[in-house]
């Protein structure tokens, strides 16, 4: 079984996270949480996010602009994510 619905907002509390890969193999559906990247979130060191999931929808949350260490954002095979990449 996969993860369905909005991915857990509680993941914003993961400390020491450097990389995150969301793949179709995980069975992920739904949207990306606005809480990831909000002020006080623990993702200050994240440098790579990969999204390879056809069934995620919505937009990249504006709060993702707070990922100041992010140097690589890879979005593949996803035609349901729309909108700009946060500044």
Phi and psi restraints in degrees (range 20) as a CNS / XPLOR table:
assign (resid 1 and name C) (resid 2 and name N)
       (resid 2 and name CA) (resid 2 and name C) 1.0 -106.3 20.0 2
assign (resid 2 and name N) (resid 2 and name CA)
       (resid 2 and name C) (resid 3 and name N) 1.0 -171.7 20.0 2
assign (resid 2 and name C) (resid 3 and name N)
       (resid 3 and name CA) (resid 3 and name C) 1.0 -94.0 20.0 2
assign (resid 3 and name N) (resid 3 and name CA)
       (resid 3 and name C) (resid 4 and name N) 1.0 130.0 20.0 2
assign (resid 3 and name C) (resid 4 and name N)
       (resid 4 and name CA) (resid 4 and name C) 1.0 -127.9 20.0 2
assign (resid 4 and name N) (resid 4 and name CA)
       (resid 4 and name C) (resid 5 and name N) 1.0 156.9 20.0 2
assign (resid 4 and name C) (resid 5 and name N)
       (resid 5 and name CA) (resid 5 and name C) 1.0 86.3 20.0 2
assign (resid 5 and name N) (resid 5 and name CA)
       (resid 5 and name C) (resid 6 and name N) 1.0 -169.0 20.0 2
assign (resid 5 and name C) (resid 6 and name N)
       (resid 6 and name CA) (resid 6 and name C) 1.0 -64.8 20.0 2
assign (resid 6 and name N) (resid 6 and name CA)
       (resid 6 and name C) (resid 7 and name N) 1.0 134.8 20.0 2
assign (resid 6 and name C) (resid 7 and name N)
       (resid 7 and name CA) (resid 7 and name C) 1.0 -59.5 20.0 2
assign (resid 7 and name N) (resid 7 and name CA)
       (resid 7 and name C) (resid 8 and name N) 1.0 151.6 20.0 2
assign (resid 7 and name C) (resid 8 and name N)
       (resid 8 and name CA) (resid 8 and name C) 1.0 -59.6 20.0 2
assign (resid 8 and name N) (resid 8 and name CA)
       (resid 8 and name C) (resid 9 and name N) 1.0 123.5 20.0 2
assign (resid 8 and name C) (resid 9 and name N)
       (resid 9 and name CA) (resid 9 and name C) 1.0 -63.3 20.0 2
assign (resid 9 and name N) (resid 9 and name CA)
       (resid 9 and name C) (resid 10 and name N) 1.0 -27.7 20.0 2
assign (resid 9 and name C) (resid 10 and name N)
       (resid 10 and name CA) (resid 10 and name C) 1.0 -63.0 20.0 2
assign (resid 10 and name N) (resid 10 and name CA)
       (resid 10 and name C) (resid 11 and name N) 1.0 -18.5 20.0 2
assign (resid 10 and name C) (resid 11 and name N)
       (resid 11 and name CA) (resid 11 and name C) 1.0 -63.7 20.0 2
assign (resid 11 and name N) (resid 11 and name CA)
       (resid 11 and name C) (resid 12 and name N) 1.0 -17.6 20.0 2
assign (resid 11 and name C) (resid 12 and name N)
       (resid 12 and name CA) (resid 12 and name C) 1.0 -61.2 20.0 2
assign (resid 12 and name N) (resid 12 and name CA)
       (resid 12 and name C) (resid 13 and name N) 1.0 -19.5 20.0 2
assign (resid 12 and name C) (resid 13 and name N)
       (resid 13 and name CA) (resid 13 and name C) 1.0 -90.7 20.0 2
assign (resid 13 and name N) (resid 13 and name CA)
       (resid 13 and name C) (resid 14 and name N) 1.0 0.0 20.0 2
assign (resid 13 and name C) (resid 14 and name N)
       (resid 14 and name CA) (resid 14 and name C) 1.0 -68.8 20.0 2
assign (resid 14 and name N) (resid 14 and name CA)
       (resid 14 and name C) (resid 15 and name N) 1.0 118.4 20.0 2
assign (resid 14 and name C) (resid 15 and name N)
       (resid 15 and name CA) (resid 15 and name C) 1.0 -93.4 20.0 2
assign (resid 15 and name N) (resid 15 and name CA)
       (resid 15 and name C) (resid 16 and name N) 1.0 150.4 20.0 2
assign (resid 15 and name C) (resid 16 and name N)
       (resid 16 and name CA) (resid 16 and name C) 1.0 76.5 20.0 2
assign (resid 16 and name N) (resid 16 and name CA)
       (resid 16 and name C) (resid 17 and name N) 1.0 12.5 20.0 2
assign (resid 16 and name C) (resid 17 and name N)
       (resid 17 and name CA) (resid 17 and name C) 1.0 -76.3 20.0 2
assign (resid 17 and name N) (resid 17 and name CA)
       (resid 17 and name C) (resid 18 and name N) 1.0 124.3 20.0 2
assign (resid 17 and name C) (resid 18 and name N)
       (resid 18 and name CA) (resid 18 and name C) 1.0 -109.2 20.0 2
assign (resid 18 and name N) (resid 18 and name CA)
       (resid 18 and name C) (resid 19 and name N) 1.0 -33.2 20.0 2
assign (resid 18 and name C) (resid 19 and name N)
       (resid 19 and name CA) (resid 19 and name C) 1.0 -135.9 20.0 2
assign (resid 19 and name N) (resid 19 and name CA)
       (resid 19 and name C) (resid 20 and name N) 1.0 147.2 20.0 2
assign (resid 19 and name C) (resid 20 and name N)
       (resid 20 and name CA) (resid 20 and name C) 1.0 -139.9 20.0 2
assign (resid 20 and name N) (resid 20 and name CA)
       (resid 20 and name C) (resid 21 and name N) 1.0 128.0 20.0 2
assign (resid 20 and name C) (resid 21 and name N)
       (resid 21 and name CA) (resid 21 and name C) 1.0 -123.7 20.0 2
assign (resid 21 and name N) (resid 21 and name CA)
       (resid 21 and name C) (resid 22 and name N) 1.0 122.3 20.0 2
assign (resid 21 and name C) (resid 22 and name N)
       (resid 22 and name CA) (resid 22 and name C) 1.0 -111.7 20.0 2
assign (resid 22 and name N) (resid 22 and name CA)
       (resid 22 and name C) (resid 23 and name N) 1.0 114.8 20.0 2
assign (resid 22 and name C) (resid 23 and name N)
       (resid 23 and name CA) (resid 23 and name C) 1.0 -121.6 20.0 2
assign (resid 23 and name N) (resid 23 and name CA)
       (resid 23 and name C) (resid 24 and name N) 1.0 157.5 20.0 2
assign (resid 23 and name C) (resid 24 and name N)
       (resid 24 and name CA) (resid 24 and name C) 1.0 -59.5 20.0 2
assign (resid 24 and name N) (resid 24 and name CA)
       (resid 24 and name C) (resid 25 and name N) 1.0 -31.5 20.0 2
assign (resid 24 and name C) (resid 25 and name N)
       (resid 25 and name CA) (resid 25 and name C) 1.0 -61.1 20.0 2
assign (resid 25 and name N) (resid 25 and name CA)
       (resid 25 and name C) (resid 26 and name N) 1.0 -22.8 20.0 2
assign (resid 25 and name C) (resid 26 and name N)
       (resid 26 and name CA) (resid 26 and name C) 1.0 -79.9 20.0 2
assign (resid 26 and name N) (resid 26 and name CA)
       (resid 26 and name C) (resid 27 and name N) 1.0 -10.2 20.0 2
assign (resid 26 and name C) (resid 27 and name N)
       (resid 27 and name CA) (resid 27 and name C) 1.0 73.3 20.0 2
assign (resid 27 and name N) (resid 27 and name CA)
       (resid 27 and name C) (resid 28 and name N) 1.0 26.3 20.0 2
assign (resid 27 and name C) (resid 28 and name N)
       (resid 28 and name CA) (resid 28 and name C) 1.0 -72.7 20.0 2
assign (resid 28 and name N) (resid 28 and name CA)
       (resid 28 and name C) (resid 29 and name N) 1.0 134.1 20.0 2
assign (resid 28 and name C) (resid 29 and name N)
       (resid 29 and name CA) (resid 29 and name C) 1.0 -135.2 20.0 2
assign (resid 29 and name N) (resid 29 and name CA)
       (resid 29 and name C) (resid 30 and name N) 1.0 169.2 20.0 2
assign (resid 29 and name C) (resid 30 and name N)
       (resid 30 and name CA) (resid 30 and name C) 1.0 103.7 20.0 2
assign (resid 30 and name N) (resid 30 and name CA)
       (resid 30 and name C) (resid 31 and name N) 1.0 -145.6 20.0 2
assign (resid 30 and name C) (resid 31 and name N)
       (resid 31 and name CA) (resid 31 and name C) 1.0 -124.7 20.0 2
assign (resid 31 and name N) (resid 31 and name CA)
       (resid 31 and name C) (resid 32 and name N) 1.0 170.9 20.0 2
assign (resid 31 and name C) (resid 32 and name N)
       (resid 32 and name CA) (resid 32 and name C) 1.0 -94.3 20.0 2
assign (resid 32 and name N) (resid 32 and name CA)
       (resid 32 and name C) (resid 33 and name N) 1.0 132.5 20.0 2
assign (resid 32 and name C) (resid 33 and name N)
       (resid 33 and name CA) (resid 33 and name C) 1.0 -66.9 20.0 2
assign (resid 33 and name N) (resid 33 and name CA)
       (resid 33 and name C) (resid 34 and name N) 1.0 136.7 20.0 2
assign (resid 33 and name C) (resid 34 and name N)
       (resid 34 and name CA) (resid 34 and name C) 1.0 -65.0 20.0 2
assign (resid 34 and name N) (resid 34 and name CA)
       (resid 34 and name C) (resid 35 and name N) 1.0 -26.5 20.0 2
assign (resid 34 and name C) (resid 35 and name N)
       (resid 35 and name CA) (resid 35 and name C) 1.0 -67.5 20.0 2
assign (resid 35 and name N) (resid 35 and name CA)
       (resid 35 and name C) (resid 36 and name N) 1.0 -25.8 20.0 2
assign (resid 35 and name C) (resid 36 and name N)
       (resid 36 and name CA) (resid 36 and name C) 1.0 -67.2 20.0 2
assign (resid 36 and name N) (resid 36 and name CA)
       (resid 36 and name C) (resid 37 and name N) 1.0 116.8 20.0 2
assign (resid 36 and name C) (resid 37 and name N)
       (resid 37 and name CA) (resid 37 and name C) 1.0 98.9 20.0 2
assign (resid 37 and name N) (resid 37 and name CA)
       (resid 37 and name C) (resid 38 and name N) 1.0 -3.8 20.0 2
assign (resid 37 and name C) (resid 38 and name N)
       (resid 38 and name CA) (resid 38 and name C) 1.0 -67.5 20.0 2
assign (resid 38 and name N) (resid 38 and name CA)
       (resid 38 and name C) (resid 39 and name N) 1.0 159.9 20.0 2
assign (resid 38 and name C) (resid 39 and name N)
       (resid 39 and name CA) (resid 39 and name C) 1.0 -51.7 20.0 2
assign (resid 39 and name N) (resid 39 and name CA)
       (resid 39 and name C) (resid 40 and name N) 1.0 133.8 20.0 2
assign (resid 39 and name C) (resid 40 and name N)
       (resid 40 and name CA) (resid 40 and name C) 1.0 88.3 20.0 2
assign (resid 40 and name N) (resid 40 and name CA)
       (resid 40 and name C) (resid 41 and name N) 1.0 -7.0 20.0 2
assign (resid 40 and name C) (resid 41 and name N)
       (resid 41 and name CA) (resid 41 and name C) 1.0 -66.4 20.0 2
assign (resid 41 and name N) (resid 41 and name CA)
       (resid 41 and name C) (resid 42 and name N) 1.0 152.4 20.0 2
assign (resid 41 and name C) (resid 42 and name N)
       (resid 42 and name CA) (resid 42 and name C) 1.0 -83.8 20.0 2
assign (resid 42 and name N) (resid 42 and name CA)
       (resid 42 and name C) (resid 43 and name N) 1.0 1.6 20.0 2
assign (resid 42 and name C) (resid 43 and name N)
       (resid 43 and name CA) (resid 43 and name C) 1.0 -87.1 20.0 2
assign (resid 43 and name N) (resid 43 and name CA)
       (resid 43 and name C) (resid 44 and name N) 1.0 37.9 20.0 2
assign (resid 43 and name C) (resid 44 and name N)
       (resid 44 and name CA) (resid 44 and name C) 1.0 -68.8 20.0 2
assign (resid 44 and name N) (resid 44 and name CA)
       (resid 44 and name C) (resid 45 and name N) 1.0 -20.8 20.0 2
assign (resid 44 and name C) (resid 45 and name N)
       (resid 45 and name CA) (resid 45 and name C) 1.0 -104.3 20.0 2
assign (resid 45 and name N) (resid 45 and name CA)
       (resid 45 and name C) (resid 46 and name N) 1.0 3.5 20.0 2
assign (resid 45 and name C) (resid 46 and name N)
       (resid 46 and name CA) (resid 46 and name C) 1.0 -66.1 20.0 2
assign (resid 46 and name N) (resid 46 and name CA)
       (resid 46 and name C) (resid 47 and name N) 1.0 126.7 20.0 2
assign (resid 46 and name C) (resid 47 and name N)
       (resid 47 and name CA) (resid 47 and name C) 1.0 -116.5 20.0 2
assign (resid 47 and name N) (resid 47 and name CA)
       (resid 47 and name C) (resid 48 and name N) 1.0 -11.8 20.0 2
assign (resid 47 and name C) (resid 48 and name N)
       (resid 48 and name CA) (resid 48 and name C) 1.0 -144.9 20.0 2
assign (resid 48 and name N) (resid 48 and name CA)
       (resid 48 and name C) (resid 49 and name N) 1.0 129.9 20.0 2
assign (resid 48 and name C) (resid 49 and name N)
       (resid 49 and name CA) (resid 49 and name C) 1.0 -128.7 20.0 2
assign (resid 49 and name N) (resid 49 and name CA)
       (resid 49 and name C) (resid 50 and name N) 1.0 128.3 20.0 2
assign (resid 49 and name C) (resid 50 and name N)
       (resid 50 and name CA) (resid 50 and name C) 1.0 -120.7 20.0 2
assign (resid 50 and name N) (resid 50 and name CA)
       (resid 50 and name C) (resid 51 and name N) 1.0 130.4 20.0 2
assign (resid 50 and name C) (resid 51 and name N)
       (resid 51 and name CA) (resid 51 and name C) 1.0 -123.4 20.0 2
assign (resid 51 and name N) (resid 51 and name CA)
       (resid 51 and name C) (resid 52 and name N) 1.0 112.5 20.0 2
assign (resid 51 and name C) (resid 52 and name N)
       (resid 52 and name CA) (resid 52 and name C) 1.0 -127.8 20.0 2
assign (resid 52 and name N) (resid 52 and name CA)
       (resid 52 and name C) (resid 53 and name N) 1.0 62.8 20.0 2
assign (resid 52 and name C) (resid 53 and name N)
       (resid 53 and name CA) (resid 53 and name C) 1.0 -138.7 20.0 2
assign (resid 53 and name N) (resid 53 and name CA)
       (resid 53 and name C) (resid 54 and name N) 1.0 114.9 20.0 2
assign (resid 53 and name C) (resid 54 and name N)
       (resid 54 and name CA) (resid 54 and name C) 1.0 -64.7 20.0 2
assign (resid 54 and name N) (resid 54 and name CA)
       (resid 54 and name C) (resid 55 and name N) 1.0 -25.6 20.0 2
assign (resid 54 and name C) (resid 55 and name N)
       (resid 55 and name CA) (resid 55 and name C) 1.0 -102.9 20.0 2
assign (resid 55 and name N) (resid 55 and name CA)
       (resid 55 and name C) (resid 56 and name N) 1.0 15.3 20.0 2
assign (resid 55 and name C) (resid 56 and name N)
       (resid 56 and name CA) (resid 56 and name C) 1.0 -84.8 20.0 2
assign (resid 56 and name N) (resid 56 and name CA)
       (resid 56 and name C) (resid 57 and name N) 1.0 141.5 20.0 2
assign (resid 56 and name C) (resid 57 and name N)
       (resid 57 and name CA) (resid 57 and name C) 1.0 -131.4 20.0 2
assign (resid 57 and name N) (resid 57 and name CA)
       (resid 57 and name C) (resid 58 and name N) 1.0 173.3 20.0 2
assign (resid 57 and name C) (resid 58 and name N)
       (resid 58 and name CA) (resid 58 and name C) 1.0 96.6 20.0 2
assign (resid 58 and name N) (resid 58 and name CA)
       (resid 58 and name C) (resid 59 and name N) 1.0 -148.8 20.0 2
assign (resid 58 and name C) (resid 59 and name N)
       (resid 59 and name CA) (resid 59 and name C) 1.0 -124.1 20.0 2
assign (resid 59 and name N) (resid 59 and name CA)
       (resid 59 and name C) (resid 60 and name N) 1.0 166.1 20.0 2
assign (resid 59 and name C) (resid 60 and name N)
       (resid 60 and name CA) (resid 60 and name C) 1.0 -74.0 20.0 2
assign (resid 60 and name N) (resid 60 and name CA)
       (resid 60 and name C) (resid 61 and name N) 1.0 126.7 20.0 2
assign (resid 60 and name C) (resid 61 and name N)
       (resid 61 and name CA) (resid 61 and name C) 1.0 -59.1 20.0 2
assign (resid 61 and name N) (resid 61 and name CA)
       (resid 61 and name C) (resid 62 and name N) 1.0 137.9 20.0 2
assign (resid 61 and name C) (resid 62 and name N)
       (resid 62 and name CA) (resid 62 and name C) 1.0 -55.5 20.0 2
assign (resid 62 and name N) (resid 62 and name CA)
       (resid 62 and name C) (resid 63 and name N) 1.0 -28.7 20.0 2
assign (resid 62 and name C) (resid 63 and name N)
       (resid 63 and name CA) (resid 63 and name C) 1.0 -62.4 20.0 2
assign (resid 63 and name N) (resid 63 and name CA)
       (resid 63 and name C) (resid 64 and name N) 1.0 -18.1 20.0 2
assign (resid 63 and name C) (resid 64 and name N)
       (resid 64 and name CA) (resid 64 and name C) 1.0 -66.4 20.0 2
assign (resid 64 and name N) (resid 64 and name CA)
       (resid 64 and name C) (resid 65 and name N) 1.0 -15.5 20.0 2
assign (resid 64 and name C) (resid 65 and name N)
       (resid 65 and name CA) (resid 65 and name C) 1.0 -64.9 20.0 2
assign (resid 65 and name N) (resid 65 and name CA)
       (resid 65 and name C) (resid 66 and name N) 1.0 -13.8 20.0 2
assign (resid 65 and name C) (resid 66 and name N)
       (resid 66 and name CA) (resid 66 and name C) 1.0 -83.2 20.0 2
assign (resid 66 and name N) (resid 66 and name CA)
       (resid 66 and name C) (resid 67 and name N) 1.0 -2.8 20.0 2
assign (resid 66 and name C) (resid 67 and name N)
       (resid 67 and name CA) (resid 67 and name C) 1.0 -81.6 20.0 2
assign (resid 67 and name N) (resid 67 and name CA)
       (resid 67 and name C) (resid 68 and name N) 1.0 78.5 20.0 2
assign (resid 67 and name C) (resid 68 and name N)
       (resid 68 and name CA) (resid 68 and name C) 1.0 -69.7 20.0 2
assign (resid 68 and name N) (resid 68 and name CA)
       (resid 68 and name C) (resid 69 and name N) 1.0 -21.3 20.0 2
assign (resid 68 and name C) (resid 69 and name N)
       (resid 69 and name CA) (resid 69 and name C) 1.0 -89.5 20.0 2
assign (resid 69 and name N) (resid 69 and name CA)
       (resid 69 and name C) (resid 70 and name N) 1.0 -5.6 20.0 2
assign (resid 69 and name C) (resid 70 and name N)
       (resid 70 and name CA) (resid 70 and name C) 1.0 -66.4 20.0 2
assign (resid 70 and name N) (resid 70 and name CA)
       (resid 70 and name C) (resid 71 and name N) 1.0 119.9 20.0 2
assign (resid 70 and name C) (resid 71 and name N)
       (resid 71 and name CA) (resid 71 and name C) 1.0 -115.1 20.0 2
assign (resid 71 and name N) (resid 71 and name CA)
       (resid 71 and name C) (resid 72 and name N) 1.0 -12.4 20.0 2
assign (resid 71 and name C) (resid 72 and name N)
       (resid 72 and name CA) (resid 72 and name C) 1.0 -142.7 20.0 2
assign (resid 72 and name N) (resid 72 and name CA)
       (resid 72 and name C) (resid 73 and name N) 1.0 120.5 20.0 2
assign (resid 72 and name C) (resid 73 and name N)
       (resid 73 and name CA) (resid 73 and name C) 1.0 -122.6 20.0 2
assign (resid 73 and name N) (resid 73 and name CA)
       (resid 73 and name C) (resid 74 and name N) 1.0 116.8 20.0 2
assign (resid 73 and name C) (resid 74 and name N)
       (resid 74 and name CA) (resid 74 and name C) 1.0 -117.4 20.0 2
assign (resid 74 and name N) (resid 74 and name CA)
       (resid 74 and name C) (resid 75 and name N) 1.0 120.1 20.0 2
assign (resid 74 and name C) (resid 75 and name N)
       (resid 75 and name CA) (resid 75 and name C) 1.0 -123.6 20.0 2
assign (resid 75 and name N) (resid 75 and name CA)
       (resid 75 and name C) (resid 76 and name N) 1.0 115.8 20.0 2
assign (resid 75 and name C) (resid 76 and name N)
       (resid 76 and name CA) (resid 76 and name C) 1.0 -128.5 20.0 2
assign (resid 76 and name N) (resid 76 and name CA)
       (resid 76 and name C) (resid 77 and name N) 1.0 152.0 20.0 2
assign (resid 76 and name C) (resid 77 and name N)
       (resid 77 and name CA) (resid 77 and name C) 1.0 49.4 20.0 2
assign (resid 77 and name N) (resid 77 and name CA)
       (resid 77 and name C) (resid 78 and name N) 1.0 36.4 20.0 2
assign (resid 77 and name C) (resid 78 and name N)
       (resid 78 and name CA) (resid 78 and name C) 1.0 -128.8 20.0 2
assign (resid 78 and name N) (resid 78 and name CA)
       (resid 78 and name C) (resid 79 and name N) 1.0 111.9 20.0 2
assign (resid 78 and name C) (resid 79 and name N)
       (resid 79 and name CA) (resid 79 and name C) 1.0 -108.3 20.0 2
assign (resid 79 and name N) (resid 79 and name CA)
       (resid 79 and name C) (resid 80 and name N) 1.0 4.6 20.0 2
assign (resid 79 and name C) (resid 80 and name N)
       (resid 80 and name CA) (resid 80 and name C) 1.0 -99.3 20.0 2
assign (resid 80 and name N) (resid 80 and name CA)
       (resid 80 and name C) (resid 81 and name N) 1.0 -16.7 20.0 2
assign (resid 80 and name C) (resid 81 and name N)
       (resid 81 and name CA) (resid 81 and name C) 1.0 -78.8 20.0 2
assign (resid 81 and name N) (resid 81 and name CA)
       (resid 81 and name C) (resid 82 and name N) 1.0 128.6 20.0 2
assign (resid 81 and name C) (resid 82 and name N)
       (resid 82 and name CA) (resid 82 and name C) 1.0 -128.4 20.0 2
assign (resid 82 and name N) (resid 82 and name CA)
       (resid 82 and name C) (resid 83 and name N) 1.0 165.3 20.0 2
assign (resid 82 and name C) (resid 83 and name N)
       (resid 83 and name CA) (resid 83 and name C) 1.0 96.6 20.0 2
assign (resid 83 and name N) (resid 83 and name CA)
       (resid 83 and name C) (resid 84 and name N) 1.0 -177.9 20.0 2
assign (resid 83 and name C) (resid 84 and name N)
       (resid 84 and name CA) (resid 84 and name C) 1.0 -78.7 20.0 2
assign (resid 84 and name N) (resid 84 and name CA)
       (resid 84 and name C) (resid 85 and name N) 1.0 162.1 20.0 2
assign (resid 84 and name C) (resid 85 and name N)
       (resid 85 and name CA) (resid 85 and name C) 1.0 -83.7 20.0 2
assign (resid 85 and name N) (resid 85 and name CA)
       (resid 85 and name C) (resid 86 and name N) 1.0 127.1 20.0 2
assign (resid 85 and name C) (resid 86 and name N)
       (resid 86 and name CA) (resid 86 and name C) 1.0 -57.9 20.0 2
assign (resid 86 and name N) (resid 86 and name CA)
       (resid 86 and name C) (resid 87 and name N) 1.0 142.5 20.0 2
